[in-house]
Amino acid sequence: MADRRAEKKRETRQRISDVATAMFFERGFDAVTLDEVAEAAHVSRMTVFNYFARKEDLMLDRQDDLRLTLLRDAIRSRPEGRSPADALDTSIAELRRQGHPFTRVDSATAGWWRFVAASPSLQARLHELHDEAADGLALELGGPNPDGRARLAAGLIVLVVHTARQESVRLFDEGAATQDVTKAYFEVYARGFDALRRLTG
């Protein structure tokens, strides 16, 4: 029964996010109210807030947060003696093999990020999420009192994710083929993790 309740909550959360995202793309982020989202998703305004603390989180719920959570988990679960950079390389290679959405690079994804980049409020919230992710990564890398090197490494990981996204959008805007964009996207990760390897050993 508990599993069924949890699954129902996940379905409700996903439905609200999907409905909101469609409305934002159709009318613009600022033009859609939370009351309208609630009505379209057939839930109350309070239910929306139960799942999403802020309106911006309806759009940003599944992107960098997912990526950075996966990377944080890879660092946390790495075998003793394995460097953070090696753990991240292995994790991304496995996700690519699985065809995980994290590894998807296409024009639709680029369009999503163009939309985010056009909204000052979404950009501000994205920066906050990046800061929160960096804090969490620093704890994984440096323990409960991370030093400057751990915080620098954590910030580098966040920067790699952000830069890979920006590079893919830039290349799509220039008319590059999806295959070439995908290659460039993962080259950013490879180079970023090489830098992380030099920083953390």
Secondary structure, 3 states (H helix, E strand, C coil): CHHHHHHHHHHHHHHHHHHHHHHHHHHCCCCCCHHHHHHHHCCCHHHHHHHCCCCCHHHHCCCHHHHHHHHHHHHHCCCCCCCHHHHHHHHHHHHHHHCCHHHCCCHHHHHHHHHHHCCHHHHHHHHHHHHHHHHHHHHHHHCCCCCHHHHHHHHHHHHHHHHHHHHHHHHHHCCCCHHHHHHHHHHHHHHHHHHHHHHHC
